[in-house]
Structure formats: structure tokens, C-alpha cells
């Protein structure tokens, strides 16, 4: 019966997720933020700036701070009893007192099974104490601009002064994911410790196996759970060249369902089904033709020298694209190669979505005859004005003389 129930639940979710992917989506998590690295933009948010408990999402900060203080990741350290202090309520990776492990082992132990003793071991062996390490964590948060975050421990235990927001978690994840060591650990599903004693597995991978979920779109993850934070997940999905980052918290932990994972699958399904990059400017497209003054070359045409793509919904209709030029109305030899001539606004449904700078890619040679004509015209105009003024003066004096004779 248990297998049948799981099968029915999995089938129901699969069908529902397909519908949601085609239309819209709802998630169970009360706090969420979705970020697209390619666009450097938040795509979706839900109470994303609310200060909340973040449970073991904390361990992402622990990991990246430790990584930046470790010189040799294969160096072995000894697990001491003090790494277990205050971990009674925490999940464990399975390390034992007296065991010699590498820093790599500790990092995998912290991020995959979310081991509280692993985070303390990282802190003590890099900073000398958990207290000093936590200061490093807060210093790093300040450095990254995580203005709504504060840490008091390395694991994420609930505490009134230990909090963050989903948008701050995105800032952290974006920074940490750029580190090759963090990314390597974060995106691993299975790891065997250097002494071969422990076989570690990511919790998302475990949930996927247990509930028969298709979690392939989740390429990296860190789960979390406490009474205050509920079910949490910070994950990455790399789909068709796009890198999404999603942070969620406060999913119901009492439903018997891994809603933190289900929410991630729902969100990634929706955006991968409904959005992609569309070409909004084709290379070689004619953009503007401008007349040239005082040159044998009478005009110059500007074409797009690159393709521009934009992340948009799949109902994109290229016939609704328009291009509006704003800049010089004509050019002269005074315009030099490399000069910005103007800008083309790229509009979709009459709304600007991007722009393209028009750059002069050649020098304009002057035409001496045209310049002479121009100068001659100026001189002639000046001469005419001179004659008019001279005639006026002449008439003035003549009138004066006539007046003298009349007297």
C-alpha cells in the first residue's frame, strides 16, 4: 500500500507540474526568490526581503568562508570532541572523534548530508574557534552586501539573532557558486570520504529516490529544516545554457511531502517550458542610412554587426519588433571613426526592451570643391552684406549733403 500511495502521489505531482509548467505556478514555500544569472535579474519573488530563519542554508556561508581560508583541501585534520558541542539537535554527517579527515571530506559532509559536526570542524580548524569563524561569516555578509542577514552559528540553529532573507541567500549563492571548489561540492550527489568509511549523499538526491521525483533539473542544492524555518532549499538549475538560482523557505514540514524540492521542480519546469532566448536583432540588419555633407560619399548605411538575444516568453512574435533611431541626421568629415553617431531603440509591442549603439566605423573624406563652394557662399554672402551696408552709408551722407544745400 505504501508503494501504491507513493506512486499515486508521484503521478499526481507529475501531471500537475506539467499543467503548471504550461500555464502558471503556485508554490507551497512562503518565502522565495528566483534569479537568472545570465540576465543578472530576479525573475520571481515572494516575501523575498522578509527576515526569517534560514536553517541549514546557513551552511553555504560556512562552506564558502572556510574555502577562502583553506590552503590545502587534501590536508587531514583530526575530529575532536569539541566539534560536537551544541550539535544535539543537528543532523550529522557521521564523523567520529579521533577520525582523520580532509577538508574536502568536511566540506562534502557539511553540504551533502548537512552535517553539523562538519561545519563546526571547518570553523575550529580554520579560525581556531566557532566564535571567531562566525565573525568571519558576518564580515563576509557585510562584504557581499547582505544587508538583512546576521549569523550566530555555523549550522543554522534557530536563534532570534540568526536570520537572513531569500534575496540575501541569492546574493550568497551567486557569489559562492562562482568559486570552483564550492561549485564542485555543491553539485555533487554522491561522495566517499578519503578514508573510505563514509558514503555521503545529497539530501535532494535522497528525496528524489524516496518519492520517485524527477529532480534532474536541480543541478546543485543545499537543503534546510528547523521548526522556525520550515523546509528550505537553495538550488541551482542549469538548463539549455541558462543558470537559475532559487532560494525558498517556510514550506510545510508536516505534510509528509518534500515541498521544498517539489517547489523547485515546479518553478524550474515553468520557466524552462515558457521562457528562452529569442533573437531581437539579427546580425546584418539594416538600421539607418544617413546623408553625408561635404564628401564624395553621399550617404552611409549602418547595419547591425552583432546579434542580440533577449530572455522572453515563448509566445514572442518577431513581427511586433520595431527599431527607432535617434542621433545625427546627417554626417560630415568632422565625424571621426569610432564616434557614436546615435542609438537604435529596440521595441517590442511599443515598449523598449534593449538598444543598439550606432558607431561610425570609417573616416569620412572631405570634398574640397564642396568646401570651396561652401566657403565661397559664405564669402559672397558677406560681400553682399558689405555692399548693402556701404550703400546705406552712401545714401545717408548724400541725404545730409542735400540738406546742407537746401539751407
C-alpha positions in Angstrom: 0.0 0.0 0.0 2.8 2.4 0.8 4.4 1.9 -2.6 1.0 2.4 -4.3 0.5 5.7 -2.3 3.9 7.0 -3.3 3.2 6.0 -6.9 -0.1 7.8 -6.9 1.4 10.9 -5.3 4.3 10.9 -7.8 1.9 10.6 -10.8 -0.4 13.3 -9.4 2.5 15.7 -9.0 3.9 14.9 -12.4 0.6 15.7 -14.1 0.0 18.8 -12.0 3.6 20.1 -12.7 3.0 19.7 -16.4 -0.1 21.8 -16.2 1.6 24.4 -14.1 4.5 24.5 -16.5 2.2 25.4 -19.4 0.1 27.9 -17.6 1.3 29.4 -14.3 2.5 28.1 -11.0 2.0 28.2 -7.3 4.4 27.1 -4.6 4.0 26.0 -1.0 7.0 27.9 0.3 6.1 31.2 1.9 9.4 32.9 1.0 11.1 32.6 -2.3 13.5 34.3 -4.8 14.4 33.1 -8.3 17.4 34.6 -10.0 18.6 34.2 -13.6 22.4 34.5 -13.7 22.5 35.1 -17.5 20.4 38.3 -17.1 21.6 39.2 -13.6 17.9 39.6 -12.7 15.4 38.4 -10.2 12.6 36.7 -12.1 10.3 35.9 -9.3 10.0 36.8 -5.6 7.6 36.0 -2.8 8.2 37.7 0.6 11.9 37.7 -0.5 13.1 40.5 1.7 11.4 39.2 4.9 14.0 38.4 7.7 13.5 34.8 8.6 15.2 31.7 10.0 17.1 30.0 7.2 18.1 26.7 8.9 20.9 24.9 7.1 21.1 27.3 4.2 23.5 28.9 6.6 26.0 26.1 5.7 26.5 27.7 2.3 28.1 30.7 4.1 30.0 28.4 6.4 31.4 26.5 3.3 32.5 29.5 1.3 34.1 31.2 4.2 36.0 28.0 5.1 37.0 27.5 1.4 38.5 31.0 1.3 40.7 30.2 4.4 41.8 26.7 3.4 45.2 26.4 1.5 45.3 22.6 1.0 41.9 20.9 0.7 43.6 17.5 0.9 45.2 18.3 4.3 44.0 16.0 7.1 42.7 17.2 10.4 41.5 15.3 13.4 37.9 15.3 14.5 37.9 16.4 18.2 35.1 16.2 20.7 34.5 20.0 20.7 33.1 19.8 17.2 30.1 18.1 18.6 29.3 20.8 21.2 25.8 22.1 20.6 25.0 19.7 17.8 22.5 17.6 19.7 19.6 18.9 17.6 21.5 18.9 14.3 21.8 16.3 11.5 25.2 14.7 11.4 27.5 13.6 8.5 28.8 10.7 10.6 32.3 11.7 11.5 33.8 10.2 14.7 36.0 11.6 17.4 39.7 10.8 16.6 39.0 10.2 12.9 41.4 11.9 10.5 39.6 13.5 7.5 40.4 16.0 4.8 39.0 19.5 4.4 37.3 18.1 1.3 35.6 15.5 3.5 34.3 18.2 5.8 33.0 20.4 3.0 31.1 17.4 1.5 29.9 16.5 4.9 28.6 20.0 5.5 26.8 20.4 2.2 25.5 17.0 1.2 24.1 15.4 4.4 24.1 18.8 6.2 26.4 17.6 9.0 26.5 20.0 12.0 29.8 18.4 13.3 31.3 19.1 9.8 30.6 22.8 10.0 32.0 23.1 13.5 35.1 21.2 12.4 35.6 23.6 9.5 35.2 26.6 11.8 37.6 25.3 14.5 40.3 24.1 12.1 40.3 27.4 10.1 39.6 30.1 12.6 40.6 28.4 15.9 37.1 28.8 17.3 33.4 28.8 16.3 33.0 32.3 17.7 35.8 33.8 15.5 34.6 31.9 12.5 31.0 33.3 12.9 32.6 36.8 12.9 34.2 35.9 9.6 30.7 34.9 8.4 29.2 38.2 9.3 32.2 40.1 7.8 31.6 38.2 4.6 27.9 39.0 4.6 28.7 42.7 5.0 31.3 42.5 2.2 28.7 40.9 -0.1 26.0 43.5 0.7 23.8 41.0 2.5 22.2 43.9 4.5 19.4 41.8 6.0 21.5 38.9 7.3 23.2 38.0 10.6 24.7 34.8 11.8 25.3 33.4 15.3 26.3 29.8 14.5 27.7 27.8 11.6 24.8 25.4 11.2 21.6 27.4 11.1 20.1 26.5 14.5 17.1 28.8 15.3 18.1 31.9 17.2 16.5 35.3 17.3 19.7 37.0 16.0 20.3 34.4 13.3 18.4 35.4 10.2 18.5 36.2 6.5 16.2 36.8 3.5 15.7 34.9 0.3 17.2 37.7 -1.7 20.3 37.7 0.5 20.6 34.0 0.0 20.6 34.6 -3.7 23.5 37.1 -3.3 25.4 34.5 -1.3 24.7 31.6 -3.7 25.7 33.7 -6.7 29.0 34.6 -5.0 29.7 31.1 -3.7 28.8 29.3 -7.0 31.5 31.3 -8.8 34.1 29.5 -6.6 35.1 26.3 -8.4 35.6 24.3 -5.1 32.2 25.3 -3.8 30.5 24.5 -7.1 32.2 21.1 -7.3 31.0 20.2 -3.8 27.6 21.8 -4.2 26.7 20.0 -7.4 27.8 16.5 -6.2 25.2 13.8 -5.4 27.5 11.2 -4.0 30.8 11.3 -2.2 33.0 8.8 -0.4 35.3 10.2 2.3 39.1 9.9 1.9 39.3 7.1 4.4 36.5 5.2 2.6 34.4 4.9 5.8 31.5 7.2 4.9 29.4 7.3 1.7 27.7 10.7 1.6 24.6 11.5 -0.5 22.9 14.9 -1.1 19.6 15.2 0.6 17.8 16.3 -2.6 19.0 13.1 -4.3 17.7 11.1 -1.3 14.3 12.9 -1.6 14.1 12.2 -5.3 14.8 8.5 -4.8 12.4 8.2 -1.9 9.5 9.9 -3.6 10.2 8.9 -7.2 10.7 12.6 -8.3 12.4 13.7 -11.4 14.8 16.2 -10.0 17.3 16.3 -12.9 16.7 20.0 -13.4 18.2 20.6 -9.9 21.9 20.5 -10.6 23.1 21.8 -7.2 21.4 22.1 -3.8 21.5 22.8 -0.1 18.5 21.8 2.0 17.5 23.1 5.4 14.9 22.4 8.1 14.1 23.8 11.6 10.9 24.4 13.4 11.1 28.1 12.7 12.3 27.9 9.1 10.2 25.0 7.9 11.5 23.2 4.8 14.2 25.2 2.9 16.2 24.8 -0.2 18.8 26.8 -2.1 19.3 25.3 -5.5 20.8 25.8 -8.9 19.4 24.6 -12.3 21.5 24.8 -15.4 19.1 24.3 -18.4 19.9 24.9 -22.1 22.7 27.3 -21.2 20.6 29.2 -18.6 21.6 29.2 -14.9 18.7 29.7 -12.5 19.2 30.1 -8.7 16.2 29.6 -6.4 16.0 30.1 -2.6 12.9 29.0 -0.7 11.9 28.7 3.0 8.9 28.1 5.1 7.4 25.1 3.3 5.1 23.0 5.5 7.2 20.3 7.2 4.2 18.4 8.5 2.6 17.3 5.2 4.8 14.3 4.7 5.8 15.7 1.3 9.2 17.3 0.3 7.6 20.6 -0.7 11.0 22.4 -0.8 12.0 20.0 -3.6 8.6 20.0 -5.3 8.6 23.8 -5.3 11.9 23.9 -7.1 10.8 21.3 -9.7 7.6 23.3 -10.3 9.5 26.6 -10.7 12.2 25.2 -13.0 9.6 23.4 -15.1 7.6 26.5 -15.6 10.5 28.7 -16.7 12.2 26.1 -18.8 8.9 25.4 -20.6 7.7 29.0 -21.0 10.9 31.1 -21.5 14.0 31.1 -23.6 16.3 33.4 -25.5 14.8 34.9 -28.7 16.7 36.9 -31.3 15.5 40.6 -31.2 18.2 41.9 -33.5 19.7 39.9 -36.4 23.3 40.5 -37.4 23.5 42.4 -40.7 20.1 44.0 -40.3 19.8 47.5 -41.9 19.3 50.0 -39.1 19.7 53.5 -40.6 21.0 55.4 -43.7 22.4 58.9 -43.2 23.3 61.6 -45.8 26.9 62.9 -45.8 27.7 66.6 -46.4 31.0 67.8 -48.0 32.1 64.4 -49.2 32.2 62.5 -52.4 30.4 59.8 -50.5 26.8 61.0 -50.3 25.4 58.6 -47.7 26.3 55.8 -45.4 24.2 52.8 -44.2 24.6 51.2 -40.8 23.9 47.5 -40.2 23.9 45.5 -37.0 27.4 44.0 -36.6 26.2 41.6 -33.9 23.1 39.5 -32.9 21.2 40.4 -29.8 19.1 37.9 -28.0 16.6 38.5 -25.2 15.2 36.2 -22.5 11.4 36.3 -23.2 8.3 34.2 -23.2 7.9 31.6 -25.9 4.8 33.4 -27.3 7.3 36.0 -28.6 6.2 37.4 -32.1 9.1 38.9 -34.0 6.7 40.8 -36.2 6.0 43.1 -33.2 9.6 44.3 -33.1 10.3 47.9 -34.1 13.6 49.8 -34.3 13.7 53.6 -33.7 16.9 55.6 -34.5 17.8 58.7 -32.5 21.0 60.6 -33.3 22.7 62.6 -36.0 20.5 63.5 -39.0 23.5 63.9 -41.4 27.2 63.4 -41.2 30.3 65.4 -42.3 34.0 64.8 -42.5 34.2 66.3 -38.9 32.7 63.0 -37.7 35.5 60.6 -36.9 35.9 56.8 -37.0 34.8 55.3 -33.7 32.4 58.1 -32.8 29.0 57.2 -31.5 26.5 58.5 -34.1 23.3 57.6 -32.4 21.3 54.8 -30.8 18.6 52.5 -32.1 15.9 51.6 -29.5 14.7 48.1 -29.9 11.0 47.9 -29.0 8.5 45.1 -28.6 4.9 46.0 -28.5 6.0 49.6 -28.4 8.0 49.0 -25.3 11.7 49.5 -25.2 13.5 46.2 -24.4 17.0 46.9 -25.5 19.2 49.3 -27.5 22.0 49.2 -30.0 24.6 52.0 -30.4 25.4 53.2 -34.0 29.2 53.6 -34.3 31.0 55.2 -37.3 33.4 52.5 -38.5 35.3 54.6 -41.1 36.6 58.1 -41.6 34.7 60.4 -44.0 36.9 62.0 -46.6 36.2 65.6 -47.3 35.4 67.0 -50.8 37.5 70.2 -51.4 35.2 71.5 -54.1 32.2 71.4 -51.9 34.2 73.1 -49.2 35.2 75.8 -51.6 31.7 76.3 -52.7 30.6 76.5 -49.1 33.3 79.0 -48.3 32.6 80.9 -51.5 28.9 81.1 -50.5 29.9 82.5 -47.1 32.3 85.0 -48.6 29.7 86.0 -51.3 27.0 86.4 -48.6 29.5 88.6 -46.6 30.3 90.7 -49.6 26.6 91.3 -50.4 26.0 92.3 -46.8 29.1 94.7 -47.1 27.6 96.3 -50.2 24.3 96.8 -48.6 25.9 98.4 -45.6 28.1 100.5 -47.9 25.1 101.6 -49.9 23.3 102.6 -46.8 26.2 104.8 -45.6 26.5 106.3 -49.1 22.7 107.2 -49.1 23.0 108.6 -45.6 25.8 111.0 -46.5 24.0 112.1 -49.7 20.9 113.0 -47.8 23.0 115.0 -45.3 24.6 116.9 -48.2 21.3 117.6 -49.8 20.1 119.0 -46.6 23.1 121.4 -46.3 22.5 122.7 -49.8 18.8 123.3 -49.0 19.7 125.6 -46.2 
